[in-house]
């Protein structure tokens, strides 16, 4: 017989959207259960760029100083190498935020930190190795979820379920919410390559005809995102690792003497890029946020930050109704979508423009030339503040307005 747990709110998924939502709701005194299917947060290849908008939220929560004690690197300017030319794109040092940089931090550090802070509140429960398999439905209303755990079957009965279980969301699939697929011309291969002290400090992006590479500085290694044409991974594998080695060396010549440290395809993780969004984010008793509501392109590394903004807006809007008795009206759930849909659409529209007019052409082997907007950024440094705001703050950044009950322990 399944174990039954009850809560005012059940959040599915222990990623940035789920843990932040659980934290903010518990901070407001709401009984919340967060379900995460894995045993820990350690996933080597996840989005690792914590943008100024997210750190502003941490500052508003009084957590920024402690957060920045976790291992990270700071990226104050964003640029890349286009052919043989370095291009400066964004300057974050002028943003009106507490942190005027992008923090490159492994996502497990971020989630460990946030969950530790959340556990200080007695109404927060995080259940690891709890994989959601289905929804509980009472009439037309979602009444919670079914999950499997190491101890057997689990039912979590909740007045509100928040689906934050990512781009392959079980919750949105079981709820029958319709997805609009927007498409992407690329997939991403994630891998580690050793870093040397003589390497550039910041080699964030490198682009040559046919290939693109993003590098994240991890002190003793580079976390590399190598872009390939969508659906071409099997063909690349058929050519052998030497073809991958050659492509990496052509894109990033200073790595040529160590590409063979990638000795097996097991060291290469394929991320199939999806860009989509739900046409409706909710039904009675259920709301989807983060990647479960809108999968983002990796362009700009904004996915984690959009998820955090969703979580803040969700807590701002829903804390009051959840502190009262009874179901949360669907109109209130709709107001979360109304608040977050425009920033989502605006960001995706910009990502798709970049995909269609630049990335797709590069991956097809078109000659690499400097677009005129980037030439302007090179000549007029003040203009770099514009992409810095778009990437660093996004469209309609959220601020914490949900209450703090002061119920945190020591």
Protein Blocks (a to p, Z undefined) as FASTA:
>chain_A
ZZddddfbdcehjbfklmmmmmmmmmnopacddddfbfbfcdfbacfbdcfklmmmmmmn
opmmmmmmpgcdddfbdcddehjaccdfbdcklpccfblcdddddfklmmmmmmmmmmmp
mkbccdehiacfbdcdehjacfbdcdddfkbccddddfbdcdfebjklfklmmnopacdd
ebjabdcddddddddfkbcfblfbacdehiacddddehjaccddddddehilmmmmmnoj
klmmmmmmmmmmmlmmmmmmpmbfklpccddddddddfbfbdehiacehjlloccdfehp
lmmmmmmmmmmmmmmmmmmmmmpgcjddfklmmmmmmmmmmmmmmmmmmmmmmmmmmmmm
mmnopacdddfklmmmmmmmmlmmmmmmmmmnogoiaddfbdcehlacZZ
